[in-house]
Amino acid sequence: MTFRRIFCFVFIVFFATLPLWSDVFHTRLFTRILIFALLALSLDLVVGYGGMVSFGHAAFFGTGAYMTGLMSLHGITDALVVWPAAAGAAMLIALPIGALSLRTRGAYFIMITLAFAQMIYYFASGLETFGGSDGMRLLARNTLAGKEFLRHHEFFYYVAAGFLAGAFLLCRRLTGSRFGLILGGIRQNEKRMQSLGYATFPYKLTCFVISAALAGLSGALMANETLYISPSLLHWTQSGHALVMVILGGMGTLAGPVLGAIVLLLMEEILSAFTQHWMIVLGPLLILVVLYARGGLYGLWPQKKVSHVTPP
Amino acid sequence: MVYGLKKRFHMSPLLETHQLVKRFGAMTVTASVDLTLEWGEIHAIIGPNGAGKTTLMGQIAGELKPDEGTIFFENQDITSLQPHGRSRRGIARMFQVAHVFPASTVLENVMLAHLSQRGHGFRFWKNARSDRESRLAAMNFLEQVGLENRGEALAGTLSHGEQRQLEVAMVLAGNPKVLLMDEPTAGMGPEETARMIVLLSRIKGRQGLLLVEHDMETVYQLADRVTVMVYGRILASGTVEEIRRDESVRKAYLGDEKEEKEANA
């Protein structure tokens, strides 16, 4: 327990002070990592807590990014307007996608969310205003209350970190609430929940939409970090990438996806410096984790309750 | 007493099926079944394997849609109601295999059952597990079934018998008017069976209980009324004594069981 506390302390101090001693390259790298951690966290809400394996989360991530681009085309650049709009747009898209997809489950749910995401991918590829499949460059980061704070990479890092921390605490409240308790019951045995008197569909849809909002927000942050939006943000590999983070870190936990995002992206970064074929190393490693560490990396951590996920 | 009240006030049965028919392909598994359940009584359905008992329960719970016929609950037609809608009106189902939530604690399991009857669950902020009121309520039900010391254990780690006890606590927590129980003592040892019988006899009189049971001893100890089903139809219905004396029942069912027992021995 004390070891755990020390680790958490070091972890937090590391991330809280990183821009103060790191160069710009690494600050930006870790900004991206934090943004992807937010995406992975949002995905885990659906996959790990809701038991709905969505393979189309890139749709909401990309929607957030494209909303940022769309508004900047129309001269709306303030983050206080753009970011909530990005989250809102993702929610608006998640509502019909969720309403239709949630009529299926298991492998069918995976396929139909994938299909919807690919539809949006091809739609974005055909949008000439956004540069079609080439994508579009953004002129500058969003302003914050009219000021250009976010131009500074260090400040933007803290904004991303703040959103991740906020989302983390939000998800913690959410999963511990009555809603979270019911969601856990639905994940474990939906039929039983119905026989207890729960109409399960609205709970699942709500979870799906909340998750999409967080994913949309991370998309808006990503568009701001790279100043570039392209259909690749909507591609299914993006969904797969996020899913790998969740599984690697440990689904059904909140720390797991964050840990998974950090480890996966760092490994990609380090391995790709050695060889172009870094996937050859990463692939088998992932298989090992799936085979021998069911609870993911976080599950290897000694603790009382490993994961909320039902053991198979 | 319940019967007397019923006569005096011309009360209709709590639950009633009227000419219920269910077919799977060419096979008729429920053939024009008329069944009633009164307040406070335990009504047992017995019959050999494949008699359509579980199918009948499934239709009453709303998991299966009957092909013909009507189901009335408190004088209202509930035939087209979904399972959760019936559950909300007060029909609780206890499954043949214990369906608890294995990765949740025992207390959380009961809380889920209790909360389902108390408005919506769209509360996103307040911690549900530490909510005093629902914890106390859940503990009360755990005490009734004798699991008060196991509240913090994960339900998946309970023994088979304990899981069935938990299941009863969950069913009671829903405050139902009708309990549908599918072989509550299946797979239990003699000690656990005895405990379950005590538990069910304590419930008796508070709800209507429709019971599918193989074990004749359990039926004789608990039931006020027994209905015998064979090949999807009702062969006989009456008190335990009447059923014991009934010739056709002896031939069709009890005799079979004797032969079965002999064959097994």
Contacts between the chains, C-beta under 8 A, distances in Angstrom:
chain1	res1	chain2	res2	distance
A	173	B	124	7.0
A	173	B	125	5.4
A	173	B	127	7.6
A	174	B	124	5.6
A	176	B	127	4.8
A	176	B	128	6.7
A	176	B	129	6.4
A	177	B	123	5.5
A	177	B	124	5.2
A	177	B	125	5.8
A	177	B	126	6.0
A	177	B	127	6.6
A	177	B	128	5.4
A	178	B	115	6.4
A	178	B	121	5.0
A	178	B	122	7.9
A	178	B	123	4.1
A	178	B	126	7.1
A	178	B	128	4.0
A	178	B	131	7.7
A	179	B	121	5.8
A	179	B	122	6.0
A	179	B	123	6.0
A	179	B	124	5.1
A	179	B	128	8.0
A	180	B	128	7.0
A	181	B	104	7.9
A	181	B	108	6.3
A	181	B	111	6.7
A	181	B	112	6.3
A	181	B	115	7.5
A	181	B	121	7.6
A	181	B	128	4.6
A	181	B	129	7.0
A	182	B	112	6.8
A	182	B	115	7.3
A	182	B	121	4.3
A	184	B	101	7.2
A	184	B	103	7.4
A	184	B	104	6.0
A	184	B	108	7.7
A	185	B	101	5.4
A	185	B	104	6.9
A	185	B	112	4.8
A	188	B	101	4.4
A	188	B	102	6.6
A	188	B	103	5.8
A	188	B	104	6.9
A	189	B	99	5.9
A	189	B	101	6.1
A	191	B	63	8.0
A	191	B	99	7.6
A	192	B	95	7.8
A	192	B	99	4.4
A	192	B	100	7.9
A	192	B	101	7.2
A	193	B	112	7.4
A	193	B	116	7.9
A	194	B	82	7.6
A	194	B	83	4.9
A	194	B	84	4.6
A	194	B	87	7.4
A	195	B	61	6.7
A	195	B	63	7.9
A	195	B	83	5.5
A	195	B	84	7.4
A	195	B	87	5.8
A	195	B	92	7.7
A	195	B	93	4.9
A	195	B	95	7.9
A	195	B	99	7.8
A	196	B	84	7.8
A	196	B	87	6.2
A	196	B	112	6.5
A	196	B	113	5.3
A	196	B	116	4.4
A	196	B	170	7.3
A	196	B	174	6.3
A	197	B	84	5.3
A	197	B	87	3.7
A	197	B	88	4.7
A	197	B	116	4.0
A	197	B	117	6.3
A	197	B	174	6.5
A	198	B	84	5.9
A	198	B	116	5.4
A	198	B	121	7.1
A	199	B	84	5.2
A	200	B	84	7.7
A	202	B	122	7.9
A	203	B	121	6.7
A	203	B	122	7.9
A	206	B	122	7.0
A	308	B	103	6.1
A	309	B	103	6.9
A	310	B	102	5.9
A	310	B	103	4.5
A	310	B	156	7.7
A	311	B	103	7.5
A	311	B	156	7.7
